Amino acid sequence: MSSGFDGQGSGRDVVVIGLCTFLTFVIFCFDMATPADDVSVGFAYDVVIVLTFLVRYRQLYFPFAAVASVLVVIGCFFPLPSPEDASVFFANRGLALVSLWLIAGLIHFRTRSEAALLRLLDASELASEAKSRFLASMSHELRAPLTGILGFSEILKSEMLGPIGNRRYVDYASHIHESGEHMLSLINDILDIAKIEAGKMEIEPDWMLVSTLFETLEGLTAVRAAEKGLILVFEASPALRLRADVRAVKQMLINLLSNAVKFTPDGGTITVSGRLEADGGVVLSVRDTGVGISHETITRLLRPFEQADNRFDAVHKGSGLGLSLVKGLMDLHGGRMSIESRVGQGSAFTLHFPPP
């Protein structure tokens, strides 16, 4: 919260304080010269108090209100009003005093509210930064031993140093390796989310062929899709190129494809397409014939660790990081993600990349 004495606001504050002081003097002189015009004098002092709102963090509204009150009272006696005008005169002066302190009180209430809001915002930013540091630190500490687990389990399942003997141990080693890879993937997602929220994620845009990217994605998801009897369709012109961070784009599409495979019933269809927009931007889309998402759920899914079904016994398990990570990466590219979905009919997730 600014104190009013530092930065660029100090010059403006001096001007406002000088103006309020000058106006107070002018109004007092006017009051002495035309004591009968007490209503105008009250309104004029009110304007001065309102002007102090521009430098409210100095809390000058109370001192100016006190000075104005004294001057209003002085104006009551120099000179004294005639007996026939006294009741109206003093009533108007009393209203002027009430309005002065009412406005000062309202400004004080507004200032206190703003100060409390700023404190809450500062606390929220500190908490978010602390959370990001914690996630990054813990994820790093977990990733180091996981690398060793993956390496040793790979040696065991491939029997690199000779046959193990019992084939069940090989199967166990395979399960350990698969679980380790899944855990490493989650940790990488948490690290990326923490970096994005902390503003430390950097991207390195480069040109890529969309068709080549789609071939890689098809190889990564074909086995899982075949297990459910899903039809994978990839549509893109061989000449379509995209300038973006290659790793980030691959990660976004893998997340979207994984969700599509997970939530599309057996025998469904998943279509991944790319096209060039009229303005030179590129659009990549993942469309499925899955269960769909309600409109109320879509907004919630864009937050980290949120899922369509947050119950512990939910049918489809997941970390809830996929869509929030996609949104964060698209923001870094200066693009956006749009979602179209109908319950029971499927969903379409579209990534809009700006022109290079």
N, C-alpha and C positions, 0 to 999 in steps of 0.2 A: 504494500500500500504506500502510495506516495505521500510524503510529508508536506509537500507544497513548496519547500525551500530548495529542492534539488532539481536538476535536470532543466528541461526547456520550460517547465511551468513557472519557474521563479520570476522571469520577466513579466509574464502575463499577470501573475499575482500582484506584483508591485503596481502595475497599471491599474488593476481593479481596486486595490486598496486606496491608491491615490484618488481615483475617480470617486469612490464612495465617501472619502473624507471631504473632497471638494464639494460634492453634492450636499453633504450634511451641512457644511458651512453656508452654502447658497440658500438651502431651504430655511435655515435658522434666520438668516438675514431677511429673507422674504417674509417669514413669520413675524419678525419684529416690525417690518414695514407695513404689513397688512394683517393685523391680528384677527380680523373678523373672518378671514378665509381659512378657518381651522380645518375644514374637511379636506381641502386640497393639500394642506400641510401634512395631515395624517397619511394620505395616499402617497405623497412624495417620500416620506420616511419609509413607508412600506416598500417602495421601489428600491431604496438603498439596501434594505435588509435582503431583498430578493437577489440583488447584485452580489452580495457576499456569498451566495450559494456557489458562485464560480470558484471561490477559494475556500470551500466548506471544510477542507481538511485542516485549515488553520483555526477553525472554530471561532471566526470573528463575528459571526452573526449575533452571539450574545453580547459581546462588548459594544457593537454598533447599536443593538437594540437598547442597551442600558443608556448609552449616550443620547440616543434619539428620545428615550423616555424622559430623561432629565431636561432636554431642550423643549419637549412638548409641555412639561410642567412649568418651565420658566416662561414659556409663551402665554401661560394662563394669567400671569401677574404683571407682565410688562408689555403694554399697560393692562389694567383690569378692565373687563367688559362692563358695559352698562347694566344696571339691574334688570331691565326688561329682556336683555339678551343672555343673561348669565346662565340660566338653566340649559338652554340649547347649546351655548358655548361650551360649558363644562361637560355636557353629555357627549358632544362630538369629540372633545379632548379625551374623554374616558374611552370612547370607542377606538380612537387612534392608538391609545396605549394598549388596549386589548388586542387589536390587530397586529401591532408590532410584535408582541410576545407570542401570539398565536403562530405567526409566520416563522419566527425564530424557532419555536418548538417543532414545527413541521420540518424545517430544514434539519434540525438536530436529529429528529427521528429518521429522516431519510439518510443522513450521514451515518448514523449508527447501523442502519440496515445494510448500507453498502459496505461498511467496514467489516461487518460480520460475514457478508457474502464473500468478500475478498479473502478473509481468513479461511473460510471453508474451501475456496478454490485452491489456495496455497496448500492447505492440508491434503486436499485430494491429489494435487500434482505430486506432492512429496510421497504420498502413499503409492501412487502409480509408479513413480520412479523406483521406490524401494522394492515394490513387487517385481518390476522388470529386472532389477539387479539380482534379486533372490532367485528368480527363475533362471536367469542366465548362469548364475554361479552353480546352482544345483544341477542344472542340465549338463554343465561342463564336467562336474564331478561324477555324474552318472555315466556320461559318454566314455570317459577314459577306461573304466573297468569293463564296460560293454564291448569295447574294441577287443580286449583280450578274450572275453567269452566267445565272441564271434570267431576270432582266429583259431582258438583251440578246438571249438566245436567243429569248425571246418576241417581241421586236421583229422579229428576223430571220425567224422562221417565219411570222409573220402579215404580213410585208412591209409593216409599218406606214409606213415612209418611202418606199415605192415598190417596184416589182417588182425582184427580185434578178437575174433573167435565167435562169439555169440552175436547173431544178426540183430537181436533186439537192442543191443547197445548202439548199433549204427542208427537204428530208428530213433532212439532217444537223443542221440547227438544231432540228428536232423531236426527234431522238434526243438531242441535247445537253440539251434542256429536260427530257425524260423522265428522263434519267440524273441530272440535277441535282435534280429533285424526289425521286427515290429516295434520293439521298445526303442531302438535307435531312431526309427522313423518318427515316433512320437516325440522323442527328445529334440530332434532337429526341428520339428514343427514348433515346439515350445520356444526354442531358441530364436527362431525366426519371428514368432509373434512378439517376443520380448524386445527384439531389436527394432521391429517396426514401431511398437508403442513408444520406445525410447528415442525414436528418430535416428537410429544408428545403422539401419539397414541400407546398404548401397547396392545399386544395380549397375550392370555394365552392358548397355545395349549393343547389339551386334546384328548383322543381317543373317537371316536363316531362311531356308526353304521350308514352307509349311508342309509340303508333301513328304519331305524327309523326316520332319518332326512326327508326322502322323504314322509313318512306318515304324518309328521307334516305339510310339505309344501302342500300336497294334501288337507288337511283339511282347510288350510288358503286360498287356491285359487279355491277350487271346486265350490263355490257359484258363483263367478264372471265368471268363465269359463262356467258354466251351463247357465248363462243368455245370453251368445252369442252362445250357442250350440257348444262349443269347446270340442274336445276330448283330455283329459289329459292322458298321458301315462308315467308311472314311471318304469324305468328299472334299477335294481341293484341286485347283488348277496346278499343274506341274510347275508353272512359272510364278505362282503366288509367293511373294517374299514378305517377311515381317522383320522390322527392326525392333528388337526388344532383348531383354536379358534371357539368354537361352535356358539357363537353369531354372529361372523363375517361371517361365512359360511352361516348361515341361512339368514343373511341380504343380502349377495351377491345374493343368489339364489332367494330370494323374489323379489329383484330388477329386476333380469333377467326375472323371471316369470311374474311379473307385466307388463313389457314391451312387453313380448310375448302375453299376453292376450290383451293388449291394441292395438297392431298393427296386430293381426291376424284376418282376416275377419270371419264372422259368419260361423260355420260349419268346421272350420279349425282344425288342429291337433298340439298339443304341446307335445314334447317328452323330458322328463328329464331322463338322464341316467348317470350311474357311472361305471367306470371300473378301473382295476388295470393295471398299465403299467409294462413293463418288468423290468425296473430299480427299481421298488418298489413304484413309485409315483402313485398318484390317479388322475384321470381325471373325472370331472363332467361337463356335457354338457346340455344346454337348446336349443333345436332345434324347430323351428316353421315353419309354412307354410304361413307366413304373407307377408306383402308388400315388405320386403327386404330393403336393404340399399345400396346406391351407394358407390363405392370404395372411391370417393372423400370425402364423408360425414363421413366415419368411423373414420378417424383421428380426425376430428373436434369433434365428439361425446365423445371422451375420455377426453375432457377438461370440467372443471366445468361450469355449467349453459348453456351448448350448447345442442341444439336439432336438429333433422333432419330438422325440419321446425321451424325457429325462428320467423315467422310472428306472429303478435299479434292475428290475426284471424285464427290461425292454427287449424286444426280439432282436433288433439290430443294434449291436454294440458299436461304440466309437468314442473318440475323444472330444468331438465337437469342435475341433480346431480347423477342419478343412475349409469351410466357406469363409470364415473370418480371415484365414490366411490368404485365400484367393482375393478377397476384397482389399486387404492391406497391400498386397503385391500390385494389384491393378492401380491403386491410388499412387503408388510409387512410380508407375509408368505414365501417370497423368491420364489414365483411362478410367473405365467404369465397368461394373458387372451388372447385368440386368437379369431378372429371374421371371419366367412365366411358368405358371403351374396350375393344374387343376387336379383336385383330388380324384383318384381313380383313373386318370387319363395320362398322366405323365408330367414331366418337367423339361424346361429348356433353360440352360444356363449359358448366357452369351457374354463374351469378353470383347469389349469395344476398345481397340487400341487407336490412339490418335495418329494423325499423319506424321511421318518422320520429319 
